[in-house]
Amino acid sequence: ITDTRRRTFAAMLSAMDDAVGVVLAKLAELKLEENTLVFFISDNGGPTPSITSGNGPLRGFKSQTWEGGIRVAWMVQWKGRLPAGRVDARPVIQLDILPTALAAAGVAAKPEWKLDGVNLLPFLSGEKAGPPHAALFWRFGAQMAVRMGDWKLVKGPGVGTGIEQLARTTVEGAGLYNLRDDIGEKTNLAEKHPEKVRDLAAAWTAWNAGLVEPKWVPQRAGKAGNGG
């Protein structure tokens, strides 16, 4: 690999792969595989131009609410407890890890904890067939997104996300996309389906009303950083 940025990224990826292998091999050696719930997930967003990569066919990348900024690798293993080699298309979120781990450890989640995630074990085992979430929500600076089923309402960078609005998140200017037919979020269906816009906007607004005001905002619109 001649490009130094790409070579560095490839080396780091290879090292991570080796490190994951070391951990899994040790679990096998200690005969702990059937007593260990393993999660492997990516950071928010996939490769960016800074490492000579792209997220195609997904739109956007890290620090954005397009699919390229929130759709990540997610794998789970619990030998003897969960079926192996299965792909599940139902959307989940990293917030689900805590309640899932609590359930695996036999700890009952208390209502006063107000956990945002759900226990995924019955969904992974096949006990429950429905979607784990009725909706998933995101808020990042002036960007926002909500997904309900195949529909997603999203305001990414550059749409009412100027520097003067970074601390203020609203649904104004958001676009509507059907991810089943348009995973690249290329065709805005907001004008064609105003009722969907209203439903998703109302759901996001109700969710957002229960959050605290942002304690941190990006320094400028569209800048990649460590936010999620």
WOSUL-V974518 format. One record per run of one state. SS is the DSSP state (hx for helix, st for strand, lp for the rest). FROM is the first residue (numbers start at 0). TO is the last residue. Records with the same first field share a line. If there is no record, write none. Layout:
SS=FROM-TO + FROM-TO
This chain:
lp=0-2 + 29-31 + 35-36 + 41-47 + 51-65 + 70-72 + 77-94 + 104-109 + 113-119 + 125-134 + 140-141 + 148-149 + 155-161 + 165-173 + 178-192 + 209-227
hx=3-28 + 32-34 + 48-50 + 66-69 + 95-103 + 110-112 + 120-124 + 162-164 + 193-208
st=37-40 + 73-76 + 135-139 + 142-147 + 150-154 + 174-177
